[in-house]
């Protein structure tokens, strides 16, 4: 069974969004859409001085190897990831 890069990207995006939201004390829905690579960079910026994170180059290389450059630096969420967002209310 081979790795489905899109599914892996969805799971990684969900994990990173959750970590960024917890760090900032907000809901995932409050965050703007960000690239997976940008979220990984941001988390290193904020907590990279602790030993709870792996080395930056190793982590970013592994992320790129797992999901590929295109998915890593794409802002677009997949349809499955969009379903998890809170529905928007339109008032006329």
ABEGO torsion letter per residue (X at the ends): XBBBAAAAAAAAAAAAAAAAAAAAGBBAAABBBBBAAAAAAAAAAAAAABAABBBAAAAAAAAAAAAEAAAAABABBBAAAAAABBBBBBBX
